[in-house]
Amino acid sequence: MLYTAYVAVCLASTPVQDCNRNTAHDWMVAPGKVQSLSYCMVRGQQYAATSGIVKEGDIVKVYCKAPDQFRTAG
């Protein structure tokens, strides 16, 4: 299975367990797909760190899923 890294960037005031797509001030999709779940997590962290979007104190949470596991509300 191929995985894509999805990165939620939340304000520091957001509890870590509540940091998700709905509470994030930025939601990023790292380019590319990887076969390893652990590498996907590392890829998401690297992408967030080099994005220029994450500020000191922000909470970063990486989700690794197959692209079809996220559904868009219609």
PQR file of N, CA, C, O and H, with PARSE charges and radii, in Angstrom:
ATOM      1  N   MET A   1       0.841  -1.174   0.000 -0.4000 1.5000
ATOM      2  CA  MET A   1       0.000   0.000   0.000 -0.0000 2.0000
ATOM      3  C   MET A   1       0.889   1.240   0.000  0.5500 1.7000
ATOM      4  O   MET A   1       1.913   1.276   0.682 -0.5500 1.4000
ATOM      5  N   LEU A   2       0.505   2.232  -0.748 -0.4000 1.5000
ATOM      6  CA  LEU A   2       1.230   3.492  -0.764 -0.0000 2.0000
ATOM      7  C   LEU A   2       0.564   4.473   0.189  0.5500 1.7000
ATOM      8  O   LEU A   2      -0.661   4.541   0.283 -0.5500 1.4000
ATOM      9  H   LEU A   2      -0.327   2.204  -1.302  0.4000 1.0000
ATOM     10  N   TYR A   3       1.396   5.230   0.889 -0.4000 1.5000
ATOM     11  CA  TYR A   3       0.899   6.187   1.872 -0.0000 2.0000
ATOM     12  C   TYR A   3       1.242   7.611   1.465  0.5500 1.7000
ATOM     13  O   TYR A   3       2.280   7.869   0.855 -0.5500 1.4000
ATOM     14  H   TYR A   3       2.391   5.175   0.813  0.4000 1.0000
ATOM     15  N   THR A   4       0.360   8.520   1.810 -0.4000 1.5000
ATOM     16  CA  THR A   4       0.587   9.948   1.643 -0.0000 2.0000
ATOM     17  C   THR A   4       0.598  10.567   3.028  0.5500 1.7000
ATOM     18  O   THR A   4      -0.202  10.199   3.888 -0.5500 1.4000
ATOM     19  H   THR A   4      -0.483   8.311   2.305  0.4000 1.0000
ATOM     20  N   ALA A   5       1.516  11.519   3.243 -0.4000 1.5000
ATOM     21  CA  ALA A   5       1.602  12.212   4.531 -0.0000 2.0000
ATOM     22  C   ALA A   5       0.732  13.462   4.490  0.5500 1.7000
ATOM     23  O   ALA A   5       0.885  14.315   3.615 -0.5500 1.4000
ATOM     24  H   ALA A   5       2.166  11.818   2.544  0.4000 1.0000
ATOM     25  N   TYR A   6      -0.176  13.554   5.442 -0.4000 1.5000
ATOM     26  CA  TYR A   6      -1.032  14.722   5.624 -0.0000 2.0000
ATOM     27  C   TYR A   6      -0.589  15.378   6.923  0.5500 1.7000
ATOM     28  O   TYR A   6      -0.417  14.700   7.936 -0.5500 1.4000
ATOM     29  H   TYR A   6      -0.300  12.861   6.152  0.4000 1.0000
ATOM     30  N   VAL A   7      -0.405  16.689   6.898 -0.4000 1.5000
ATOM     31  CA  VAL A   7       0.152  17.390   8.048 -0.0000 2.0000
ATOM     32  C   VAL A   7      -0.835  18.441   8.540  0.5500 1.7000
ATOM     33  O   VAL A   7      -1.239  19.328   7.788 -0.5500 1.4000
ATOM     34  H   VAL A   7      -0.544  17.239   6.075  0.4000 1.0000
ATOM     35  N   ALA A   8      -1.217  18.333   9.807 -0.4000 1.5000
ATOM     36  CA  ALA A   8      -2.058  19.339  10.454 -0.0000 2.0000
ATOM     37  C   ALA A   8      -1.156  20.235  11.289  0.5500 1.7000
ATOM     38  O   ALA A   8      -0.346  19.749  12.078 -0.5500 1.4000
ATOM     39  H   ALA A   8      -0.888  17.613  10.417  0.4000 1.0000
ATOM     40  N   VAL A   9      -1.297  21.541  11.114 -0.4000 1.5000
ATOM     41  CA  VAL A   9      -0.547  22.510  11.905 -0.0000 2.0000
ATOM     42  C   VAL A   9      -1.567  23.277  12.736  0.5500 1.7000
ATOM     43  O   VAL A   9      -2.403  24.004  12.199 -0.5500 1.4000
ATOM     44  H   VAL A   9      -1.955  21.936  10.473  0.4000 1.0000
ATOM     45  N   CYS A  10      -1.489  23.107  14.049 -0.4000 1.5000
ATOM     46  CA  CYS A  10      -2.465  23.707  14.958 -0.0000 2.0000
ATOM     47  C   CYS A  10      -1.804  24.724  15.880  0.5500 1.7000
ATOM     48  O   CYS A  10      -0.595  24.689  16.106 -0.5500 1.4000
ATOM     49  H   CYS A  10      -0.810  22.517  14.486  0.4000 1.0000
ATOM     50  N   LEU A  11      -2.616  25.622  16.400 -0.4000 1.5000
ATOM     51  CA  LEU A  11      -2.127  26.589  17.374 -0.0000 2.0000
ATOM     52  C   LEU A  11      -1.715  25.875  18.652  0.5500 1.7000
ATOM     53  O   LEU A  11      -2.237  24.807  18.973 -0.5500 1.4000
ATOM     54  H   LEU A  11      -3.599  25.651  16.216  0.4000 1.0000
ATOM     55  N   ALA A  12      -0.787  26.464  19.372 -0.4000 1.5000
ATOM     56  CA  ALA A  12      -0.290  25.869  20.616 -0.0000 2.0000
ATOM     57  C   ALA A  12      -1.406  25.677  21.634  0.5500 1.7000
ATOM     58  O   ALA A  12      -1.313  24.803  22.496 -0.5500 1.4000
ATOM     59  H   ALA A  12      -0.363  27.332  19.111  0.4000 1.0000
ATOM     60  N   SER A  13      -2.456  26.480  21.546 -0.4000 1.5000
ATOM     61  CA  SER A  13      -3.565  26.376  22.503 -0.0000 2.0000
ATOM     62  C   SER A  13      -4.474  25.180  22.220  0.5500 1.7000
ATOM     63  O   SER A  13      -5.354  24.869  23.023 -0.5500 1.4000
ATOM     64  H   SER A  13      -2.533  27.190  20.847  0.4000 1.0000
ATOM     65  N   THR A  14      -4.269  24.513  21.093 -0.4000 1.5000
ATOM     66  CA  THR A  14      -5.067  23.334  20.749 -0.0000 2.0000
ATOM     67  C   THR A  14      -4.498  22.110  21.450  0.5500 1.7000
ATOM     68  O   THR A  14      -3.311  21.821  21.301 -0.5500 1.4000
ATOM     69  H   THR A  14      -3.555  24.765  20.441  0.4000 1.0000
ATOM     70  N   PRO A  15      -5.315  21.379  22.211 -0.5600 1.5000
ATOM     71  CA  PRO A  15      -4.807  20.133  22.800  0.2800 2.0000
ATOM     72  C   PRO A  15      -4.331  19.184  21.690  0.5500 1.7000
ATOM     73  O   PRO A  15      -4.974  19.067  20.647 -0.5500 1.4000
ATOM     74  N   VAL A  16      -3.220  18.524  21.922 -0.4000 1.5000
ATOM     75  CA  VAL A  16      -2.622  17.652  20.898 -0.0000 2.0000
ATOM     76  C   VAL A  16      -3.638  16.656  20.354  0.5500 1.7000
ATOM     77  O   VAL A  16      -3.698  16.435  19.144 -0.5500 1.4000
ATOM     78  H   VAL A  16      -2.698  18.619  22.769  0.4000 1.0000
ATOM     79  N   GLN A  17      -4.426  16.060  21.220 -0.4000 1.5000
ATOM     80  CA  GLN A  17      -5.388  15.053  20.774 -0.0000 2.0000
ATOM     81  C   GLN A  17      -6.485  15.652  19.892  0.5500 1.7000
ATOM     82  O   GLN A  17      -7.168  14.920  19.176 -0.5500 1.4000
ATOM     83  H   GLN A  17      -4.377  16.239  22.203  0.4000 1.0000
ATOM     84  N   ASP A  18      -6.661  16.981  19.938 -0.4000 1.5000
ATOM     85  CA  ASP A  18      -7.689  17.634  19.132 -0.0000 2.0000
ATOM     86  C   ASP A  18      -7.149  18.248  17.844  0.5500 1.7000
ATOM     87  O   ASP A  18      -7.911  18.825  17.068 -0.5500 1.4000
ATOM     88  H   ASP A  18      -6.106  17.575  20.520  0.4000 1.0000
ATOM     89  N   CYS A  19      -5.858  18.132  17.612 -0.4000 1.5000
ATOM     90  CA  CYS A  19      -5.253  18.696  16.400 -0.0000 2.0000
ATOM     91  C   CYS A  19      -5.582  17.770  15.230  0.5500 1.7000
ATOM     92  O   CYS A  19      -5.088  16.644  15.159 -0.5500 1.4000
ATOM     93  H   CYS A  19      -5.239  17.664  18.242  0.4000 1.0000
ATOM     94  N   ASN A  20      -6.417  18.254  14.319 -0.4000 1.5000
ATOM     95  CA  ASN A  20      -6.822  17.469  13.159 -0.0000 2.0000
ATOM     96  C   ASN A  20      -7.167  18.406  12.008  0.5500 1.7000
ATOM     97  O   ASN A  20      -6.954  19.615  12.105 -0.5500 1.4000
ATOM     98  H   ASN A  20      -6.818  19.168  14.377  0.4000 1.0000
ATOM     99  N   ARG A  21      -7.679  17.873  10.956 -0.4000 1.5000
ATOM    100  CA  ARG A  21      -7.987  18.674   9.763 -0.0000 2.0000
ATOM    101  C   ARG A  21      -8.965  19.808  10.065  0.5500 1.7000
ATOM    102  O   ARG A  21      -8.867  20.883   9.473 -0.5500 1.4000
ATOM    103  H   ARG A  21      -7.852  16.891  10.877  0.4000 1.0000
ATOM    104  N   ASN A  22      -9.898  19.580  10.970 -0.4000 1.5000
ATOM    105  CA  ASN A  22     -10.918  20.586  11.277 -0.0000 2.0000
ATOM    106  C   ASN A  22     -10.419  21.691  12.193  0.5500 1.7000
ATOM    107  O   ASN A  22     -10.954  22.799  12.161 -0.5500 1.4000
ATOM    108  H   ASN A  22      -9.978  18.706  11.451  0.4000 1.0000
ATOM    109  N   THR A  23      -9.412  21.418  13.007 -0.4000 1.5000
ATOM    110  CA  THR A  23      -8.921  22.416  13.963 -0.0000 2.0000
ATOM    111  C   THR A  23      -7.608  23.054  13.534  0.5500 1.7000
ATOM    112  O   THR A  23      -7.146  23.999  14.174 -0.5500 1.4000
ATOM    113  H   THR A  23      -8.978  20.518  13.033  0.4000 1.0000
ATOM    114  N   ALA A  24      -7.008  22.563  12.482 -0.4000 1.5000
ATOM    115  CA  ALA A  24      -5.707  23.067  12.027 -0.0000 2.0000
ATOM    116  C   ALA A  24      -5.853  24.432  11.366  0.5500 1.7000
ATOM    117  O   ALA A  24      -6.838  24.700  10.677 -0.5500 1.4000
ATOM    118  H   ALA A  24      -7.383  21.795  11.962  0.4000 1.0000
ATOM    119  N   HIS A  25      -4.853  25.296  11.585 -0.4000 1.5000
ATOM    120  CA  HIS A  25      -4.858  26.560  10.841 -0.0000 2.0000
ATOM    121  C   HIS A  25      -4.221  26.354   9.472  0.5500 1.7000
ATOM    122  O   HIS A  25      -4.393  27.183   8.578 -0.5500 1.4000
ATOM    123  H   HIS A  25      -4.053  25.078  12.145  0.4000 1.0000
ATOM    124  N   ASP A  26      -3.494  25.265   9.302 -0.4000 1.5000
ATOM    125  CA  ASP A  26      -2.979  24.867   7.994 -0.0000 2.0000
ATOM    126  C   ASP A  26      -3.043  23.353   7.880  0.5500 1.7000
ATOM    127  O   ASP A  26      -2.772  22.637   8.844 -0.5500 1.4000
ATOM    128  H   ASP A  26      -3.355  24.591  10.028  0.4000 1.0000
ATOM    129  N   TRP A  27      -3.397  22.879   6.718 -0.4000 1.5000
ATOM    130  CA  TRP A  27      -3.458  21.449   6.408 -0.0000 2.0000
ATOM    131  C   TRP A  27      -2.666  21.252   5.126  0.5500 1.7000
ATOM    132  O   TRP A  27      -3.012  21.814   4.087 -0.5500 1.4000
ATOM    133  H   TRP A  27      -3.617  23.461   5.935  0.4000 1.0000
ATOM    134  N   MET A  28      -1.615  20.464   5.195 -0.4000 1.5000
ATOM    135  CA  MET A  28      -0.737  20.286   4.039 -0.0000 2.0000
ATOM    136  C   MET A  28      -0.694  18.821   3.633  0.5500 1.7000
ATOM    137  O   MET A  28      -0.853  17.922   4.458 -0.5500 1.4000
ATOM    138  H   MET A  28      -1.334  20.007   6.040  0.4000 1.0000
ATOM    139  N   VAL A  29      -0.479  18.608   2.365 -0.4000 1.5000
ATOM    140  CA  VAL A  29      -0.284  17.261   1.838 -0.0000 2.0000
ATOM    141  C   VAL A  29       1.132  17.210   1.280  0.5500 1.7000
ATOM    142  O   VAL A  29       1.464  17.923   0.334 -0.5500 1.4000
ATOM    143  H   VAL A  29      -0.350  19.338   1.694  0.4000 1.0000
ATOM    144  N   ALA A  30       1.962  16.361   1.874 -0.4000 1.5000
ATOM    145  CA  ALA A  30       3.341  16.227   1.400 -0.0000 2.0000
ATOM    146  C   ALA A  30       3.330  15.575   0.021  0.5500 1.7000
ATOM    147  O   ALA A  30       2.597  14.611  -0.199 -0.5500 1.4000
ATOM    148  H   ALA A  30       1.693  15.781   2.643  0.4000 1.0000
ATOM    149  N   PRO A  31       4.130  16.086  -0.905 -0.5600 1.5000
ATOM    150  CA  PRO A  31       4.139  15.495  -2.245  0.2800 2.0000
ATOM    151  C   PRO A  31       4.736  14.085  -2.244  0.5500 1.7000
ATOM    152  O   PRO A  31       5.617  13.767  -1.445 -0.5500 1.4000
ATOM    153  N   GLY A  32       4.248  13.273  -3.133 -0.4000 1.5000
ATOM    154  CA  GLY A  32       4.777  11.924  -3.278 -0.0000 2.0000
ATOM    155  C   GLY A  32       4.090  10.918  -2.380  0.5500 1.7000
ATOM    156  O   GLY A  32       3.367  11.274  -1.449 -0.5500 1.4000
ATOM    157  H   GLY A  32       3.533  13.531  -3.782  0.4000 1.0000
ATOM    158  N   LYS A  33       4.330   9.665  -2.676 -0.4000 1.5000
ATOM    159  CA  LYS A  33       3.775   8.555  -1.897 -0.0000 2.0000
ATOM    160  C   LYS A  33       4.918   7.623  -1.530  0.5500 1.7000
ATOM    161  O   LYS A  33       5.881   7.476  -2.282 -0.5500 1.4000
ATOM    162  H   LYS A  33       4.918   9.375  -3.432  0.4000 1.0000
ATOM    163  N   VAL A  34       4.801   6.997  -0.370 -0.4000 1.5000
ATOM    164  CA  VAL A  34       5.843   6.078   0.089 -0.0000 2.0000
ATOM    165  C   VAL A  34       5.209   4.756   0.498  0.5500 1.7000
ATOM    166  O   VAL A  34       4.019   4.702   0.808 -0.5500 1.4000
ATOM    167  H   VAL A  34       4.019   7.116   0.242  0.4000 1.0000
ATOM    168  N   GLN A  35       6.009   3.688   0.500 -0.4000 1.5000
ATOM    169  CA  GLN A  35       5.489   2.363   0.831 -0.0000 2.0000
ATOM    170  C   GLN A  35       5.545   2.059   2.316  0.5500 1.7000
ATOM    171  O   GLN A  35       4.806   1.198   2.794 -0.5500 1.4000
ATOM    172  H   GLN A  35       6.975   3.732   0.248  0.4000 1.0000
ATOM    173  N   SER A  36       6.396   2.737   3.049 -0.4000 1.5000
ATOM    174  CA  SER A  36       6.583   2.442   4.465 -0.0000 2.0000
ATOM    175  C   SER A  36       5.827   3.451   5.321  0.5500 1.7000
ATOM    176  O   SER A  36       5.946   4.660   5.124 -0.5500 1.4000
ATOM    177  H   SER A  36       6.997   3.436   2.661  0.4000 1.0000
ATOM    178  N   LEU A  37       5.057   2.948   6.262 -0.4000 1.5000
ATOM    179  CA  LEU A  37       4.315   3.823   7.164 -0.0000 2.0000
ATOM    180  C   LEU A  37       5.262   4.664   8.013  0.5500 1.7000
ATOM    181  O   LEU A  37       5.000   5.843   8.250 -0.5500 1.4000
ATOM    182  H   LEU A  37       4.960   1.966   6.422  0.4000 1.0000
ATOM    183  N   SER A  38       6.358   4.068   8.473 -0.4000 1.5000
ATOM    184  CA  SER A  38       7.305   4.827   9.293 -0.0000 2.0000
ATOM    185  C   SER A  38       7.995   5.913   8.474  0.5500 1.7000
ATOM    186  O   SER A  38       8.212   7.014   8.979 -0.5500 1.4000
ATOM    187  H   SER A  38       6.570   3.109   8.281  0.4000 1.0000
ATOM    188  N   TYR A  39       8.342   5.626   7.224 -0.4000 1.5000
ATOM    189  CA  TYR A  39       8.957   6.651   6.386 -0.0000 2.0000
ATOM    190  C   TYR A  39       7.949   7.756   6.073  0.5500 1.7000
ATOM    191  O   TYR A  39       8.323   8.922   5.942 -0.5500 1.4000
ATOM    192  H   TYR A  39       8.166   4.731   6.814  0.4000 1.0000
ATOM    193  N   CYS A  40       6.702   7.399   5.956 -0.4000 1.5000
ATOM    194  CA  CYS A  40       5.660   8.390   5.716 -0.0000 2.0000
ATOM    195  C   CYS A  40       5.611   9.402   6.863  0.5500 1.7000
ATOM    196  O   CYS A  40       5.486  10.604   6.629 -0.5500 1.4000
ATOM    197  H   CYS A  40       6.398   6.452   6.062  0.4000 1.0000
ATOM    198  N   MET A  41       5.708   8.916   8.093 -0.4000 1.5000
ATOM    199  CA  MET A  41       5.702   9.817   9.252 -0.0000 2.0000
ATOM    200  C   MET A  41       6.907  10.755   9.207  0.5500 1.7000
ATOM    201  O   MET A  41       6.774  11.955   9.449 -0.5500 1.4000
ATOM    202  H   MET A  41       5.810   7.939   8.283  0.4000 1.0000
ATOM    203  N   VAL A  42       8.074  10.210   8.900 -0.4000 1.5000
ATOM    204  CA  VAL A  42       9.288  11.028   8.797 -0.0000 2.0000
ATOM    205  C   VAL A  42       9.136  12.036   7.664  0.5500 1.7000
ATOM    206  O   VAL A  42       9.502  13.201   7.817 -0.5500 1.4000
ATOM    207  H   VAL A  42       8.182   9.235   8.704  0.4000 1.0000
ATOM    208  N   ARG A  43       8.605  11.599   6.538 -0.4000 1.5000
ATOM    209  CA  ARG A  43       8.399  12.483   5.382 -0.0000 2.0000
ATOM    210  C   ARG A  43       7.487  13.652   5.751  0.5500 1.7000
ATOM    211  O   ARG A  43       7.751  14.793   5.369 -0.5500 1.4000
ATOM    212  H   ARG A  43       8.309  10.652   6.413  0.4000 1.0000
ATOM    213  N   GLY A  44       6.433  13.376   6.480 -0.4000 1.5000
ATOM    214  CA  GLY A  44       5.522  14.435   6.905 -0.0000 2.0000
ATOM    215  C   GLY A  44       6.198  15.437   7.822  0.5500 1.7000
ATOM    216  O   GLY A  44       5.984  16.643   7.691 -0.5500 1.4000
ATOM    217  H   GLY A  44       6.218  12.450   6.790  0.4000 1.0000
ATOM    218  N   GLN A  45       7.013  14.951   8.750 -0.4000 1.5000
ATOM    219  CA  GLN A  45       7.736  15.844   9.659 -0.0000 2.0000
ATOM    220  C   GLN A  45       8.741  16.702   8.898  0.5500 1.7000
ATOM    221  O   GLN A  45       8.870  17.898   9.161 -0.5500 1.4000
ATOM    222  H   GLN A  45       7.187  13.972   8.856  0.4000 1.0000
ATOM    223  N   GLN A  46       9.450  16.090   7.957 -0.4000 1.5000
ATOM    224  CA  GLN A  46      10.419  16.844   7.154 -0.0000 2.0000
ATOM    225  C   GLN A  46       9.721  17.915   6.321  0.5500 1.7000
ATOM    226  O   GLN A  46      10.194  19.047   6.230 -0.5500 1.4000
ATOM    227  H   GLN A  46       9.346  15.119   7.743  0.4000 1.0000
ATOM    228  N   TYR A  47       8.615  17.556   5.729 -0.4000 1.5000
ATOM    229  CA  TYR A  47       7.879  18.501   4.896 -0.0000 2.0000
ATOM    230  C   TYR A  47       7.389  19.680   5.731  0.5500 1.7000
ATOM    231  O   TYR A  47       7.491  20.831   5.306 -0.5500 1.4000
ATOM    232  H   TYR A  47       8.230  16.636   5.804  0.4000 1.0000
ATOM    233  N   ALA A  48       6.860  19.395   6.912 -0.4000 1.5000
ATOM    234  CA  ALA A  48       6.391  20.466   7.793 -0.0000 2.0000
ATOM    235  C   ALA A  48       7.543  21.370   8.207  0.5500 1.7000
ATOM    236  O   ALA A  48       7.402  22.593   8.227 -0.5500 1.4000
ATOM    237  H   ALA A  48       6.777  18.460   7.257  0.4000 1.0000
ATOM    238  N   ALA A  49       8.679  20.771   8.537 -0.4000 1.5000
ATOM    239  CA  ALA A  49       9.831  21.543   9.016 -0.0000 2.0000
ATOM    240  C   ALA A  49      10.392  22.473   7.949  0.5500 1.7000
ATOM    241  O   ALA A  49      10.924  23.534   8.274 -0.5500 1.4000
ATOM    242  H   ALA A  49       8.793  19.778   8.521  0.4000 1.0000
ATOM    243  N   THR A  50      10.281  22.094   6.694 -0.4000 1.5000
ATOM    244  CA  THR A  50      10.846  22.919   5.623 -0.0000 2.0000
ATOM    245  C   THR A  50       9.799  23.775   4.915  0.5500 1.7000
ATOM    246  O   THR A  50      10.125  24.478   3.957 -0.5500 1.4000
ATOM    247  H   THR A  50       9.848  21.232   6.430  0.4000 1.0000
ATOM    248  N   SER A  51       8.562  23.728   5.367 -0.4000 1.5000
ATOM    249  CA  SER A  51       7.472  24.433   4.686 -0.0000 2.0000
ATOM    250  C   SER A  51       7.483  25.939   4.897  0.5500 1.7000
ATOM    251  O   SER A  51       6.993  26.691   4.054 -0.5500 1.4000
ATOM    252  H   SER A  51       8.297  23.157   6.144  0.4000 1.0000
ATOM    253  N   GLY A  52       8.038  26.384   6.019 -0.4000 1.5000
ATOM    254  CA  GLY A  52       7.982  27.800   6.352 -0.0000 2.0000
ATOM    255  C   GLY A  52       6.659  28.203   6.980  0.5500 1.7000
ATOM    256  O   GLY A  52       6.485  29.363   7.353 -0.5500 1.4000
ATOM    257  H   GLY A  52       8.436  25.773   6.705  0.4000 1.0000
ATOM    258  N   ILE A  53       5.737  27.284   7.102 -0.4000 1.5000
ATOM    259  CA  ILE A  53       4.417  27.573   7.674 -0.0000 2.0000
ATOM    260  C   ILE A  53       4.406  27.378   9.180  0.5500 1.7000
ATOM    261  O   ILE A  53       3.730  28.111   9.901 -0.5500 1.4000
ATOM    262  H   ILE A  53       5.879  26.342   6.799  0.4000 1.0000
ATOM    263  N   VAL A  54       5.154  26.388   9.656 -0.4000 1.5000
ATOM    264  CA  VAL A  54       5.164  26.060  11.080 -0.0000 2.0000
ATOM    265  C   VAL A  54       5.963  27.114  11.842  0.5500 1.7000
ATOM    266  O   VAL A  54       7.114  27.402  11.513 -0.5500 1.4000
ATOM    267  H   VAL A  54       5.703  25.792   9.070  0.4000 1.0000
ATOM    268  N   LYS A  55       5.336  27.674  12.854 -0.4000 1.5000
ATOM    269  CA  LYS A  55       5.981  28.678  13.703 -0.0000 2.0000
ATOM    270  C   LYS A  55       6.282  28.071  15.072  0.5500 1.7000
ATOM    271  O   LYS A  55       5.696  27.060  15.457 -0.5500 1.4000
ATOM    272  H   LYS A  55       4.401  27.439  13.122  0.4000 1.0000
ATOM    273  N   GLU A  56       7.192  28.697  15.790 -0.4000 1.5000
ATOM    274  CA  GLU A  56       7.543  28.222  17.126 -0.0000 2.0000
ATOM    275  C   GLU A  56       6.285  28.149  17.987  0.5500 1.7000
ATOM    276  O   GLU A  56       5.506  29.101  18.046 -0.5500 1.4000
ATOM    277  H   GLU A  56       7.668  29.519  15.477  0.4000 1.0000
ATOM    278  N   GLY A  57       6.100  27.029  18.643 -0.4000 1.5000
ATOM    279  CA  GLY A  57       4.943  26.831  19.506 -0.0000 2.0000
ATOM    280  C   GLY A  57       3.783  26.127  18.828  0.5500 1.7000
ATOM    281  O   GLY A  57       2.888  25.627  19.509 -0.5500 1.4000
ATOM    282  H   GLY A  57       6.733  26.257  18.595  0.4000 1.0000
ATOM    283  N   ASP A  58       3.776  26.076  17.486 -0.4000 1.5000
ATOM    284  CA  ASP A  58       2.711  25.359  16.784 -0.0000 2.0000
ATOM    285  C   ASP A  58       2.801  23.865  17.083  0.5500 1.7000
ATOM    286  O   ASP A  58       3.871  23.340  17.393 -0.5500 1.4000
ATOM    287  H   ASP A  58       4.503  26.482  16.933  0.4000 1.0000
ATOM    288  N   ILE A  59       1.679  23.208  16.986 -0.4000 1.5000
ATOM    289  CA  ILE A  59       1.616  21.755  17.128 -0.0000 2.0000
ATOM    290  C   ILE A  59       1.527  21.165  15.727  0.5500 1.7000
ATOM    291  O   ILE A  59       0.700  21.590  14.919 -0.5500 1.4000
ATOM    292  H   ILE A  59       0.810  23.634  16.735  0.4000 1.0000
ATOM    293  N   VAL A  60       2.371  20.198  15.445 -0.4000 1.5000
ATOM    294  CA  VAL A  60       2.353  19.522  14.149 -0.0000 2.0000
ATOM    295  C   VAL A  60       1.961  18.071  14.378  0.5500 1.7000
ATOM    296  O   VAL A  60       2.545  17.377  15.210 -0.5500 1.4000
ATOM    297  H   VAL A  60       3.043  19.854  16.101  0.4000 1.0000
ATOM    298  N   LYS A  61       0.972  17.632  13.633 -0.4000 1.5000
ATOM    299  CA  LYS A  61       0.528  16.250  13.742 -0.0000 2.0000
ATOM    300  C   LYS A  61       0.482  15.660  12.332  0.5500 1.7000
ATOM    301  O   LYS A  61      -0.133  16.228  11.430 -0.5500 1.4000
ATOM    302  H   LYS A  61       0.498  18.196  12.957  0.4000 1.0000
ATOM    303  N   VAL A  62       1.137  14.524  12.157 -0.4000 1.5000
ATOM    304  CA  VAL A  62       1.220  13.885  10.843 -0.0000 2.0000
ATOM    305  C   VAL A  62       0.276  12.690  10.803  0.5500 1.7000
ATOM    306  O   VAL A  62       0.252  11.865  11.716 -0.5500 1.4000
ATOM    307  H   VAL A  62       1.637  14.062  12.890  0.4000 1.0000
ATOM    308  N   TYR A  63      -0.493  12.617   9.735 -0.4000 1.5000
ATOM    309  CA  TYR A  63      -1.373  11.485   9.476 -0.0000 2.0000
ATOM    310  C   TYR A  63      -0.879  10.814   8.205  0.5500 1.7000
ATOM    311  O   TYR A  63      -0.621  11.492   7.211 -0.5500 1.4000
ATOM    312  H   TYR A  63      -0.473  13.287   8.993  0.4000 1.0000
ATOM    313  N   CYS A  64      -0.745   9.511   8.222 -0.4000 1.5000
ATOM    314  CA  CYS A  64      -0.339   8.776   7.028 -0.0000 2.0000
ATOM    315  C   CYS A  64      -1.457   7.824   6.646  0.5500 1.7000
ATOM    316  O   CYS A  64      -1.827   6.925   7.401 -0.5500 1.4000
ATOM    317  H   CYS A  64      -0.954   8.961   9.030  0.4000 1.0000
ATOM    318  N   LYS A  65      -1.980   8.050   5.458 -0.4000 1.5000
ATOM    319  CA  LYS A  65      -3.093   7.236   4.997 -0.0000 2.0000
ATOM    320  C   LYS A  65      -2.995   7.063   3.496  0.5500 1.7000
ATOM    321  O   LYS A  65      -2.314   7.815   2.799 -0.5500 1.4000
ATOM    322  H   LYS A  65      -1.680   8.781   4.845  0.4000 1.0000
ATOM    323  N   ALA A  66      -3.689   6.059   3.025 -0.4000 1.5000
ATOM    324  CA  ALA A  66      -3.855   5.937   1.585 -0.0000 2.0000
ATOM    325  C   ALA A  66      -4.772   7.085   1.159  0.5500 1.7000
ATOM    326  O   ALA A  66      -5.722   7.396   1.878 -0.5500 1.4000
ATOM    327  H   ALA A  66      -4.243   5.448   3.591  0.4000 1.0000
ATOM    328  N   PRO A  67      -4.518   7.722   0.018 -0.5600 1.5000
ATOM    329  CA  PRO A  67      -5.299   8.893  -0.374  0.2800 2.0000
ATOM    330  C   PRO A  67      -6.808   8.675  -0.379  0.5500 1.7000
ATOM    331  O   PRO A  67      -7.560   9.612  -0.111 -0.5500 1.4000
ATOM    332  N   ASP A  68      -7.263   7.479  -0.673 -0.4000 1.5000
ATOM    333  CA  ASP A  68      -8.707   7.245  -0.721 -0.0000 2.0000
ATOM    334  C   ASP A  68      -9.337   7.083   0.662  0.5500 1.7000
ATOM    335  O   ASP A  68     -10.550   6.902   0.761 -0.5500 1.4000
ATOM    336  H   ASP A  68      -6.652   6.718  -0.891  0.4000 1.0000
ATOM    337  N   GLN A  69      -8.535   7.146   1.737 -0.4000 1.5000
ATOM    338  CA  GLN A  69      -9.084   7.023   3.084 -0.0000 2.0000
ATOM    339  C   GLN A  69      -9.647   8.342   3.600  0.5500 1.7000
ATOM    340  O   GLN A  69     -10.355   8.353   4.607 -0.5500 1.4000
ATOM    341  H   GLN A  69      -7.549   7.293   1.657  0.4000 1.0000
ATOM    342  N   PHE A  70      -9.346   9.457   2.928 -0.4000 1.5000
ATOM    343  CA  PHE A  70      -9.931  10.743   3.292 -0.0000 2.0000
ATOM    344  C   PHE A  70     -11.066  11.020   2.331  0.5500 1.7000
ATOM    345  O   PHE A  70     -10.905  10.919   1.114 -0.5500 1.4000
ATOM    346  H   PHE A  70      -8.771   9.448   2.110  0.4000 1.0000
ATOM    347  N   ARG A  71     -12.180  11.360   2.867 -0.4000 1.5000
ATOM    348  CA  ARG A  71     -13.342  11.674   2.041 -0.0000 2.0000
ATOM    349  C   ARG A  71     -13.634  13.167   2.173  0.5500 1.7000
ATOM    350  O   ARG A  71     -13.480  13.748   3.247 -0.5500 1.4000
ATOM    351  H   ARG A  71     -12.311  11.442   3.855  0.4000 1.0000
ATOM    352  N   THR A  72     -14.047  13.766   1.089 -0.4000 1.5000
ATOM    353  CA  THR A  72     -14.414  15.173   1.101 -0.0000 2.0000
ATOM    354  C   THR A  72     -15.921  15.276   1.243  0.5500 1.7000
ATOM    355  O   THR A  72     -16.672  14.631   0.511 -0.5500 1.4000
ATOM    356  H   THR A  72     -14.171  13.295   0.216  0.4000 1.0000
ATOM    357  N   ALA A  73     -16.358  16.099   2.198 -0.4000 1.5000
ATOM    358  CA  ALA A  73     -17.796  16.301   2.378 -0.0000 2.0000
ATOM    359  C   ALA A  73     -18.348  17.006   1.144  0.5500 1.7000
ATOM    360  O   ALA A  73     -17.748  17.958   0.645 -0.5500 1.4000
ATOM    361  H   ALA A  73     -15.748  16.623   2.792  0.4000 1.0000
ATOM    362  N   GLY A  74     -19.465  16.548   0.667 -0.4000 1.5000
ATOM    363  CA  GLY A  74     -20.017  17.107  -0.546 -0.0000 2.0000
ATOM    364  C   GLY A  74     -21.161  17.967  -0.244  0.5500 1.7000
ATOM    365  O   GLY A  74     -21.765  18.533  -1.155 -0.5500 1.4000
ATOM    366  H   GLY A  74     -19.952  15.775   1.073  0.4000 1.0000
TER
END
